Amino acid sequence: MTFKEILAQLNIFAQCKKYHIPLWQCPQFLFMLMGLVIIATVITTYLITALYITNPQIVILIIFGLTTILFVITFIINRSFERLAEANRMKSEFVSVVSHQLRAPLTNLKWTIELLSSGKKVGKQSEYLKIIKENNKRMEELINDLLLVSRIEQGTILLNKEKVNMKDLIEKLILRFKTFADVLNIKITFEARENLPMVFVDPKQIELAIENLLDNAVRYIKPSKRNLRPGDKRKEKVEIKLSKTDKNIYFEIKDFGVGIPEQDQKYIFQRFFRSKNIMKYQTQGTGLGLYIAKGIIEKLGGKIGFKSEEEKGSTFWFTIPLISR
């Protein structure tokens, strides 16, 4: 390491700026601060006790107070390292998720294009063009999700708010999911209170948030253990409710699926996080849907939460403020 590189390492402010974190959360700065506090504490305690204080109880109280301050600083430093470690983990997961999600569609595109350009008879070209279109759409959706995640983190989501009838919006979404749900033998029920007021939101963003919640509810239904006979129309269920509570519109979606293990519940709204029990039923997924839903709801001034029990299902809910009169 050259002398110039050593000086660069000693430039605490430059190092903190490199990590893109506030000065009071920067480990280098906090280490320096803690070192100065320790030196000052030792010298001050010695001088005060030697020159002015003879009562040992007062000395103990001073030492206890200073020790508490040092403990708080140590805790802050530890949290800063945790944040850097988390950022490093998220970076690794980002690379892993993106590479995994892009590998399959890129491989499909590669082989389809090579087959079409080989000059061989490949049957109906429309079928291969459909494959290209579907894989292109899959990559486009991933890129859009990543861009939205970036905007959420930077606080730069642009909202085009307007009056929205939530009941109509949800009914359109359910209709869109109907074919997919029917294939999986799932019935989506929707219950809405009468004469619900409209909300002032961005229709595209709130639709995306609900779509992510509905998609999860449908995808993570456990495979039925019931032996359905021919003509038996019994289905698994996803229940959606819409109501009004005080100054908010309240949305709730309940499934009877795989649920979320208790130890995983604190991570459920983190980027790229996917519970291990979910991976047994649904291997595809980026772990961005709930993070995006949470970012959108909070940006719209609402709150989001859930309750879940493993093997019994999950209930996700959010509130959106009503139009102010």
C-alpha atoms as a printed R data frame, in Angstrom:
    type eleno elety resid chain resno       x       y       z
1   ATOM     1    CA   MET     A     1   0.000   0.000   0.000
2   ATOM     2    CA   THR     A     2   1.436   3.366  -1.047
3   ATOM     3    CA   PHE     A     3   1.664   6.440   1.198
4   ATOM     4    CA   LYS     A     4  -1.072   8.082  -0.867
5   ATOM     5    CA   GLU     A     5  -3.390   5.100  -0.330
6   ATOM     6    CA   ILE     A     6  -2.673   5.195   3.416
7   ATOM     7    CA   LEU     A     7  -3.613   8.885   3.523
8   ATOM     8    CA   ALA     A     8  -6.796   8.082   1.602
9   ATOM     9    CA   GLN     A     9  -7.695   5.443   4.198
10  ATOM    10    CA   LEU     A    10  -7.143   7.999   6.972
11  ATOM    11    CA   ASN     A    11  -9.515  10.445   5.282
12  ATOM    12    CA   ILE     A    12 -12.542   9.525   7.359
13  ATOM    13    CA   PHE     A    13 -14.957  11.859   5.600
14  ATOM    14    CA   ALA     A    14 -14.043  10.469   2.176
15  ATOM    15    CA   GLN     A    15 -14.471   6.895   3.437
16  ATOM    16    CA   CYS     A    16 -17.893   7.672   4.873
17  ATOM    17    CA   LYS     A    17 -18.960   9.337   1.630
18  ATOM    18    CA   LYS     A    18 -17.901   6.210  -0.277
19  ATOM    19    CA   TYR     A    19 -20.351   4.090   1.724
20  ATOM    20    CA   HIS     A    20 -23.192   6.590   1.077
21  ATOM    21    CA   ILE     A    21 -24.180   6.660   4.751
22  ATOM    22    CA   PRO     A    22 -24.486   9.553   7.232
23  ATOM    23    CA   LEU     A    23 -21.403  10.526   9.207
24  ATOM    24    CA   TRP     A    24 -22.941   9.421  12.515
25  ATOM    25    CA   GLN     A    25 -23.431   5.912  11.070
26  ATOM    26    CA   CYS     A    26 -19.962   5.631   9.524
27  ATOM    27    CA   PRO     A    27 -17.771   3.038  11.364
28  ATOM    28    CA   GLN     A    28 -14.500   4.942  10.760
29  ATOM    29    CA   PHE     A    29 -15.887   8.156  12.177
30  ATOM    30    CA   LEU     A    30 -17.485   6.375  15.140
31  ATOM    31    CA   PHE     A    31 -14.258   4.515  15.914
32  ATOM    32    CA   MET     A    32 -12.370   7.810  15.911
33  ATOM    33    CA   LEU     A    33 -15.053   9.406  18.082
34  ATOM    34    CA   MET     A    34 -15.025   6.492  20.485
35  ATOM    35    CA   GLY     A    35 -11.242   6.631  20.759
36  ATOM    36    CA   LEU     A    36 -11.356  10.338  21.573
37  ATOM    37    CA   VAL     A    37 -14.144   9.790  24.114
38  ATOM    38    CA   ILE     A    38 -12.225   6.995  25.825
39  ATOM    39    CA   ILE     A    39  -9.054   9.116  26.066
40  ATOM    40    CA   ALA     A    40 -11.009  12.116  27.303
41  ATOM    41    CA   THR     A    41 -12.931   9.938  29.765
42  ATOM    42    CA   VAL     A    42  -9.825   8.411  31.288
43  ATOM    43    CA   ILE     A    43  -8.064  11.775  31.665
44  ATOM    44    CA   THR     A    44 -11.140  13.627  32.960
45  ATOM    45    CA   THR     A    45 -12.069  10.901  35.423
46  ATOM    46    CA   TYR     A    46  -8.542  10.793  36.785
47  ATOM    47    CA   LEU     A    47  -8.273  14.574  37.203
48  ATOM    48    CA   ILE     A    48 -11.717  14.990  38.768
49  ATOM    49    CA   THR     A    49 -11.357  12.127  41.217
50  ATOM    50    CA   ALA     A    50  -7.803  13.065  42.128
51  ATOM    51    CA   LEU     A    51  -8.373  16.788  42.635
52  ATOM    52    CA   TYR     A    52 -11.978  17.277  43.719
53  ATOM    53    CA   ILE     A    53 -13.744  14.104  44.786
54  ATOM    54    CA   THR     A    54 -13.048  12.030  47.832
55  ATOM    55    CA   ASN     A    55 -16.436  10.334  48.095
56  ATOM    56    CA   PRO     A    56 -16.117   6.884  46.475
57  ATOM    57    CA   GLN     A    57 -19.865   6.690  45.771
58  ATOM    58    CA   ILE     A    58 -19.717   9.792  43.568
59  ATOM    59    CA   VAL     A    59 -16.712   8.348  41.743
60  ATOM    60    CA   ILE     A    60 -18.688   5.170  41.077
61  ATOM    61    CA   LEU     A    61 -21.624   7.179  39.688
62  ATOM    62    CA   ILE     A    62 -19.330   9.144  37.358
63  ATOM    63    CA   ILE     A    63 -17.697   5.963  36.093
64  ATOM    64    CA   PHE     A    64 -21.118   4.342  35.625
65  ATOM    65    CA   GLY     A    65 -22.389   7.315  33.600
66  ATOM    66    CA   LEU     A    66 -19.312   7.407  31.383
67  ATOM    67    CA   THR     A    67 -19.489   3.643  30.880
68  ATOM    68    CA   THR     A    68 -23.100   4.015  29.738
69  ATOM    69    CA   ILE     A    69 -22.058   6.629  27.168
70  ATOM    70    CA   LEU     A    70 -19.322   4.339  25.857
71  ATOM    71    CA   PHE     A    71 -21.800   1.460  25.675
72  ATOM    72    CA   VAL     A    72 -24.198   3.553  23.572
73  ATOM    73    CA   ILE     A    73 -21.393   4.546  21.186
74  ATOM    74    CA   THR     A    74 -20.318   0.893  20.910
75  ATOM    75    CA   PHE     A    75 -23.908  -0.096  20.116
76  ATOM    76    CA   ILE     A    76 -24.118   2.530  17.356
77  ATOM    77    CA   ILE     A    77 -20.842   1.290  15.867
78  ATOM    78    CA   ASN     A    78 -22.116  -2.277  15.924
79  ATOM    79    CA   ARG     A    79 -25.329  -1.236  14.161
80  ATOM    80    CA   SER     A    80 -23.268   0.550  11.519
81  ATOM    81    CA   PHE     A    81 -21.312  -2.623  10.824
82  ATOM    82    CA   GLU     A    82 -24.561  -4.561  10.651
83  ATOM    83    CA   ARG     A    83 -25.836  -2.107   8.071
84  ATOM    84    CA   LEU     A    84 -22.707  -2.477   5.953
85  ATOM    85    CA   ALA     A    85 -22.895  -6.259   6.249
86  ATOM    86    CA   GLU     A    86 -26.575  -6.149   5.255
87  ATOM    87    CA   ALA     A    87 -25.735  -3.983   2.258
88  ATOM    88    CA   ASN     A    88 -23.085  -6.487   1.208
89  ATOM    89    CA   ARG     A    89 -25.560  -9.374   1.616
90  ATOM    90    CA   MET     A    90 -28.186  -7.547  -0.409
91  ATOM    91    CA   LYS     A    91 -25.651  -6.915  -3.168
92  ATOM    92    CA   SER     A    92 -24.822 -10.620  -3.331
93  ATOM    93    CA   GLU     A    93 -28.512 -11.545  -3.353
94  ATOM    94    CA   PHE     A    94 -29.179  -8.970  -6.056
95  ATOM    95    CA   VAL     A    95 -26.548 -10.520  -8.327
96  ATOM    96    CA   SER     A    96 -27.832 -14.026  -7.560
97  ATOM    97    CA   VAL     A    97 -31.517 -13.196  -8.136
98  ATOM    98    CA   VAL     A    98 -30.985 -11.189 -11.309
99  ATOM    99    CA   SER     A    99 -28.639 -13.754 -12.845
100 ATOM   100    CA   HIS     A   100 -31.028 -16.589 -11.957
101 ATOM   101    CA   GLN     A   101 -34.133 -14.804 -13.236
102 ATOM   102    CA   LEU     A   102 -32.479 -13.705 -16.479
103 ATOM   103    CA   ARG     A   103 -30.713 -16.984 -17.251
104 ATOM   104    CA   ALA     A   104 -33.839 -18.952 -18.207
105 ATOM   105    CA   PRO     A   105 -35.420 -16.370 -20.560
106 ATOM   106    CA   LEU     A   106 -32.070 -15.541 -22.151
107 ATOM   107    CA   THR     A   107 -31.399 -19.232 -22.766
108 ATOM   108    CA   ASN     A   108 -34.874 -19.665 -24.284
109 ATOM   109    CA   LEU     A   109 -34.337 -16.641 -26.513
110 ATOM   110    CA   LYS     A   110 -30.925 -17.871 -27.593
111 ATOM   111    CA   TRP     A   111 -32.105 -21.318 -28.653
112 ATOM   112    CA   THR     A   112 -35.271 -20.010 -30.308
113 ATOM   113    CA   ILE     A   113 -33.396 -17.392 -32.324
114 ATOM   114    CA   GLU     A   114 -30.708 -19.917 -33.332
115 ATOM   115    CA   LEU     A   115 -33.401 -22.364 -34.419
116 ATOM   116    CA   LEU     A   116 -35.227 -19.748 -36.484
117 ATOM   117    CA   SER     A   117 -32.030 -18.515 -38.112
118 ATOM   118    CA   SER     A   118 -30.737 -22.016 -38.913
119 ATOM   119    CA   GLY     A   119 -32.824 -22.248 -42.088
120 ATOM   120    CA   LYS     A   120 -34.377 -25.535 -41.017
121 ATOM   121    CA   LYS     A   121 -38.085 -26.149 -41.089
122 ATOM   122    CA   VAL     A   122 -39.285 -25.480 -37.568
123 ATOM   123    CA   GLY     A   123 -43.042 -25.727 -37.949
124 ATOM   124    CA   LYS     A   124 -45.193 -22.724 -37.159
125 ATOM   125    CA   GLN     A   125 -42.962 -19.723 -36.678
126 ATOM   126    CA   SER     A   126 -45.752 -17.961 -34.814
127 ATOM   127    CA   GLU     A   127 -45.260 -20.396 -31.908
128 ATOM   128    CA   TYR     A   128 -41.567 -19.539 -31.678
129 ATOM   129    CA   LEU     A   129 -42.286 -15.839 -31.941
130 ATOM   130    CA   LYS     A   130 -44.706 -16.292 -29.044
131 ATOM   131    CA   ILE     A   131 -41.871 -17.852 -26.999
132 ATOM   132    CA   ILE     A   132 -39.664 -14.854 -27.787
133 ATOM   133    CA   LYS     A   133 -42.426 -12.450 -26.810
134 ATOM   134    CA   GLU     A   134 -43.135 -14.221 -23.496
135 ATOM   135    CA   ASN     A   135 -39.472 -14.334 -22.474
136 ATOM   136    CA   ASN     A   136 -38.968 -10.730 -23.487
137 ATOM   137    CA   LYS     A   137 -41.957  -9.777 -21.304
138 ATOM   138    CA   ARG     A   138 -40.497 -11.716 -18.386
139 ATOM   139    CA   MET     A   139 -37.204  -9.820 -18.598
140 ATOM   140    CA   GLU     A   140 -39.007  -6.514 -19.027
141 ATOM   141    CA   GLU     A   141 -41.053  -7.138 -15.852
142 ATOM   142    CA   LEU     A   142 -37.885  -7.909 -13.874
143 ATOM   143    CA   ILE     A   143 -36.182  -4.743 -15.089
144 ATOM   144    CA   ASN     A   144 -39.271  -2.666 -14.271
145 ATOM   145    CA   ASP     A   145 -39.341  -4.148 -10.763
146 ATOM   146    CA   LEU     A   146 -35.664  -3.327 -10.228
147 ATOM   147    CA   LEU     A   147 -36.174   0.237 -11.465
148 ATOM   148    CA   LEU     A   148 -39.138   0.667  -9.129
149 ATOM   149    CA   VAL     A   149 -37.104  -0.691  -6.205
150 ATOM   150    CA   SER     A   150 -34.410   1.868  -6.994
151 ATOM   151    CA   ARG     A   151 -36.991   4.682  -7.021
152 ATOM   152    CA   ILE     A   152 -38.453   3.487  -3.712
153 ATOM   153    CA   GLU     A   153 -35.027   3.523  -2.070
154 ATOM   154    CA   GLN     A   154 -34.209   6.958  -3.436
155 ATOM   155    CA   GLY     A   155 -37.662   8.317  -2.615
156 ATOM   156    CA   THR     A   156 -38.242   9.397  -6.202
157 ATOM   157    CA   ILE     A   157 -41.472   7.525  -7.054
158 ATOM   158    CA   LEU     A   158 -43.601   9.796  -9.206
159 ATOM   159    CA   LEU     A   159 -47.280   9.652  -8.275
160 ATOM   160    CA   ASN     A   160 -50.013  10.755 -10.639
161 ATOM   161    CA   LYS     A   161 -52.866  10.895  -8.162
162 ATOM   162    CA   GLU     A   162 -56.507  10.913  -9.116
163 ATOM   163    CA   LYS     A   163 -59.831   9.808  -7.671
164 ATOM   164    CA   VAL     A   164 -60.026   6.005  -7.798
165 ATOM   165    CA   ASN     A   165 -62.891   3.641  -7.114
166 ATOM   166    CA   MET     A   166 -61.068   0.828  -5.302
167 ATOM   167    CA   LYS     A   167 -63.965  -1.614  -5.711
168 ATOM   168    CA   ASP     A   168 -63.893  -1.311  -9.521
169 ATOM   169    CA   LEU     A   169 -60.103  -1.545  -9.609
170 ATOM   170    CA   ILE     A   170 -60.043  -4.743  -7.529
171 ATOM   171    CA   GLU     A   171 -62.794  -6.363  -9.578
172 ATOM   172    CA   LYS     A   172 -60.783  -5.750 -12.764
173 ATOM   173    CA   LEU     A   173 -57.711  -7.309 -11.160
174 ATOM   174    CA   ILE     A   174 -59.654 -10.380 -10.054
175 ATOM   175    CA   LEU     A   175 -60.991 -10.796 -13.579
176 ATOM   176    CA   ARG     A   176 -57.445 -10.624 -14.889
177 ATOM   177    CA   PHE     A   177 -56.373 -13.399 -12.486
178 ATOM   178    CA   LYS     A   178 -59.425 -15.582 -13.091
179 ATOM   179    CA   THR     A   179 -57.916 -17.849 -15.767
180 ATOM   180    CA   PHE     A   180 -54.744 -18.372 -13.756
181 ATOM   181    CA   ALA     A   181 -56.723 -19.104 -10.583
182 ATOM   182    CA   ASP     A   182 -59.080 -21.515 -12.374
183 ATOM   183    CA   VAL     A   183 -56.131 -23.520 -13.672
184 ATOM   184    CA   LEU     A   184 -54.905 -23.896 -10.078
185 ATOM   185    CA   ASN     A   185 -58.435 -24.727  -8.860
186 ATOM   186    CA   ILE     A   186 -58.589 -21.578  -6.727
187 ATOM   187    CA   LYS     A   187 -61.666 -19.454  -6.122
188 ATOM   188    CA   ILE     A   188 -61.146 -15.734  -5.482
189 ATOM   189    CA   THR     A   189 -63.954 -14.159  -3.452
190 ATOM   190    CA   PHE     A   190 -64.425 -10.415  -3.029
191 ATOM   191    CA   GLU     A   191 -66.543  -8.664  -0.415
192 ATOM   192    CA   ALA     A   192 -66.854  -4.854  -0.461
193 ATOM   193    CA   ARG     A   193 -68.904  -2.554   1.729
194 ATOM   194    CA   GLU     A   194 -71.584  -0.536  -0.017
195 ATOM   195    CA   ASN     A   195 -71.083   3.138  -0.905
196 ATOM   196    CA   LEU     A   196 -67.367   3.209  -0.204
197 ATOM   197    CA   PRO     A   197 -65.800   6.636  -0.833
198 ATOM   198    CA   MET     A   198 -63.153   7.077  -3.496
199 ATOM   199    CA   VAL     A   199 -59.493   7.496  -2.655
200 ATOM   200    CA   PHE     A   200 -56.956   9.918  -4.079
201 ATOM   201    CA   VAL     A   201 -54.120   7.673  -5.301
202 ATOM   202    CA   ASP     A   202 -52.042   6.778  -8.318
203 ATOM   203    CA   PRO     A   203 -54.171   4.045  -9.958
204 ATOM   204    CA   LYS     A   204 -51.212   2.304 -11.617
205 ATOM   205    CA   GLN     A   205 -49.178   2.147  -8.425
206 ATOM   206    CA   ILE     A   206 -52.005   0.971  -6.162
207 ATOM   207    CA   GLU     A   207 -52.960  -1.610  -8.793
208 ATOM   208    CA   LEU     A   208 -49.369  -2.887  -8.826
209 ATOM   209    CA   ALA     A   209 -49.344  -3.185  -5.019
210 ATOM   210    CA   ILE     A   210 -52.619  -5.157  -4.961
211 ATOM   211    CA   GLU     A   211 -51.519  -7.268  -7.920
212 ATOM   212    CA   ASN     A   212 -48.363  -8.321  -6.037
213 ATOM   213    CA   LEU     A   213 -50.398  -9.289  -2.976
214 ATOM   214    CA   LEU     A   214 -52.951 -11.196  -5.060
215 ATOM   215    CA   ASP     A   215 -50.251 -12.938  -7.084
216 ATOM   216    CA   ASN     A   216 -48.586 -14.176  -3.886
217 ATOM   217    CA   ALA     A   217 -51.885 -15.346  -2.411
218 ATOM   218    CA   VAL     A   218 -52.692 -17.404  -5.521
219 ATOM   219    CA   ARG     A   219 -49.209 -18.783  -6.118
220 ATOM   220    CA   TYR     A   220 -48.532 -19.932  -2.573
221 ATOM   221    CA   ILE     A   221 -51.694 -21.938  -2.032
222 ATOM   222    CA   LYS     A   222 -50.620 -25.407  -0.960
223 ATOM   223    CA   PRO     A   223 -51.300 -28.193  -3.455
224 ATOM   224    CA   SER     A   224 -54.626 -29.696  -2.396
225 ATOM   225    CA   LYS     A   225 -54.451 -32.973  -0.511
226 ATOM   226    CA   ARG     A   226 -58.099 -33.671  -1.295
227 ATOM   227    CA   ASN     A   227 -58.916 -36.234  -3.928
228 ATOM   228    CA   LEU     A   228 -61.387 -34.358  -6.090
229 ATOM   229    CA   ARG     A   229 -63.753 -36.555  -8.025
230 ATOM   230    CA   PRO     A   230 -64.810 -35.727 -11.589
231 ATOM   231    CA   GLY     A   231 -67.303 -32.889 -11.476
232 ATOM   232    CA   ASP     A   232 -66.352 -31.873  -7.919
233 ATOM   233    CA   LYS     A   233 -66.224 -28.071  -7.972
234 ATOM   234    CA   ARG     A   234 -64.712 -27.514  -4.548
235 ATOM   235    CA   LYS     A   235 -61.776 -25.131  -4.716
236 ATOM   236    CA   GLU     A   236 -59.094 -23.582  -2.569
237 ATOM   237    CA   LYS     A   237 -59.946 -19.999  -1.635
238 ATOM   238    CA   VAL     A   238 -58.462 -16.545  -1.598
239 ATOM   239    CA   GLU     A   239 -60.656 -14.016   0.202
240 ATOM   240    CA   ILE     A   240 -60.494 -10.275  -0.445
241 ATOM   241    CA   LYS     A   241 -62.310  -7.664   1.641
242 ATOM   242    CA   LEU     A   242 -62.640  -3.918   1.231
243 ATOM   243    CA   SER     A   243 -64.116  -1.654   3.883
244 ATOM   244    CA   LYS     A   244 -63.873   1.741   5.567
245 ATOM   245    CA   THR     A   245 -62.300   2.373   8.966
246 ATOM   246    CA   ASP     A   246 -62.405   5.897  10.360
247 ATOM   247    CA   LYS     A   247 -60.407   7.991   7.873
248 ATOM   248    CA   ASN     A   248 -59.056   5.110   5.790
249 ATOM   249    CA   ILE     A   249 -59.995   2.540   3.204
250 ATOM   250    CA   TYR     A   250 -59.064  -0.892   4.533
251 ATOM   251    CA   PHE     A   251 -57.974  -3.683   2.167
252 ATOM   252    CA   GLU     A   252 -57.451  -7.290   3.274
253 ATOM   253    CA   ILE     A   253 -56.472 -10.423   1.374
254 ATOM   254    CA   LYS     A   254 -56.489 -13.819   3.041
255 ATOM   255    CA   ASP     A   255 -55.159 -17.110   1.719
256 ATOM   256    CA   PHE     A   256 -55.050 -20.597   3.179
257 ATOM   257    CA   GLY     A   257 -51.639 -21.399   1.785
258 ATOM   258    CA   VAL     A   258 -48.195 -22.323   3.043
259 ATOM   259    CA   GLY     A   259 -47.976 -19.444   5.529
260 ATOM   260    CA   ILE     A   260 -44.801 -17.768   6.763
261 ATOM   261    CA   PRO     A   261 -42.594 -19.341   9.455
262 ATOM   262    CA   GLU     A   262 -42.399 -17.208  12.589
263 ATOM   263    CA   GLN     A   263 -38.616 -16.802  12.325
264 ATOM   264    CA   ASP     A   264 -38.968 -15.394   8.796
265 ATOM   265    CA   GLN     A   265 -41.766 -12.915   9.455
266 ATOM   266    CA   LYS     A   266 -39.503 -10.017  10.443
267 ATOM   267    CA   TYR     A   267 -37.775 -10.196   7.054
268 ATOM   268    CA   ILE     A   268 -40.876 -10.536   4.882
269 ATOM   269    CA   PHE     A   269 -40.848  -6.968   3.502
270 ATOM   270    CA   GLN     A   270 -37.118  -6.941   2.759
271 ATOM   271    CA   ARG     A   271 -35.789  -6.887  -0.795
272 ATOM   272    CA   PHE     A   272 -35.087 -10.273  -2.378
273 ATOM   273    CA   PHE     A   273 -36.225 -12.176   0.709
274 ATOM   274    CA   ARG     A   274 -38.094 -15.426   0.093
275 ATOM   275    CA   SER     A   275 -39.045 -17.792   2.890
276 ATOM   276    CA   LYS     A   276 -37.527 -21.268   2.670
277 ATOM   277    CA   ASN     A   277 -40.877 -23.035   2.960
278 ATOM   278    CA   ILE     A   278 -42.141 -21.071  -0.058
279 ATOM   279    CA   MET     A   279 -39.253 -22.310  -2.168
280 ATOM   280    CA   LYS     A   280 -40.615 -25.856  -1.865
281 ATOM   281    CA   TYR     A   281 -43.805 -24.854  -3.685
282 ATOM   282    CA   GLN     A   282 -42.706 -22.018  -5.963
283 ATOM   283    CA   THR     A   283 -39.088 -21.810  -7.089
284 ATOM   284    CA   GLN     A   284 -39.519 -18.788  -9.359
285 ATOM   285    CA   GLY     A   285 -39.696 -15.327  -7.892
286 ATOM   286    CA   THR     A   286 -37.511 -12.345  -7.120
287 ATOM   287    CA   GLY     A   287 -38.591 -11.552  -3.574
288 ATOM   288    CA   LEU     A   288 -39.425  -7.990  -4.648
289 ATOM   289    CA   GLY     A   289 -43.233  -8.055  -4.719
290 ATOM   290    CA   LEU     A   290 -43.883  -7.370  -1.031
291 ATOM   291    CA   TYR     A   291 -41.066  -4.831  -0.826
292 ATOM   292    CA   ILE     A   292 -42.582  -2.939  -3.754
293 ATOM   293    CA   ALA     A   293 -46.105  -3.172  -2.301
294 ATOM   294    CA   LYS     A   294 -44.901  -1.772   1.026
295 ATOM   295    CA   GLY     A   295 -43.012   1.067  -0.675
296 ATOM   296    CA   ILE     A   296 -46.048   2.060  -2.746
297 ATOM   297    CA   ILE     A   297 -48.537   1.930   0.148
298 ATOM   298    CA   GLU     A   298 -46.298   3.990   2.419
299 ATOM   299    CA   LYS     A   299 -45.629   6.490  -0.365
300 ATOM   300    CA   LEU     A   300 -49.408   6.914  -0.691
301 ATOM   301    CA   GLY     A   301 -49.600   7.694   3.023
302 ATOM   302    CA   GLY     A   302 -50.939   4.313   4.090
303 ATOM   303    CA   LYS     A   303 -49.815   1.434   6.277
304 ATOM   304    CA   ILE     A   304 -49.300  -2.232   5.480
305 ATOM   305    CA   GLY     A   305 -49.001  -5.336   7.628
306 ATOM   306    CA   PHE     A   306 -49.813  -9.015   7.893
307 ATOM   307    CA   LYS     A   307 -50.439 -11.966  10.160
308 ATOM   308    CA   SER     A   308 -49.467 -15.483   9.229
309 ATOM   309    CA   GLU     A   309 -49.148 -19.004  10.544
310 ATOM   310    CA   GLU     A   310 -47.110 -21.656   8.833
311 ATOM   311    CA   GLU     A   311 -49.161 -24.317   7.038
312 ATOM   312    CA   LYS     A   312 -52.380 -22.365   7.709
313 ATOM   313    CA   GLY     A   313 -52.086 -19.281   5.546
314 ATOM   314    CA   SER     A   314 -51.516 -15.536   5.612
315 ATOM   315    CA   THR     A   315 -53.589 -12.371   5.774
316 ATOM   316    CA   PHE     A   316 -52.088  -9.198   4.335
317 ATOM   317    CA   TRP     A   317 -53.753  -5.814   4.824
318 ATOM   318    CA   PHE     A   318 -53.169  -2.164   4.091
319 ATOM   319    CA   THR     A   319 -54.905   1.157   4.685
320 ATOM   320    CA   ILE     A   320 -55.134   4.136   2.341
321 ATOM   321    CA   PRO     A   321 -56.243   7.581   3.565
322 ATOM   322    CA   LEU     A   322 -59.572   8.809   2.214
323 ATOM   323    CA   ILE     A   323 -59.845  11.912   0.072
324 ATOM   324    CA   SER     A   324 -59.578  14.921   2.332
325 ATOM   325    CA   ARG     A   325 -62.669  17.108   2.124
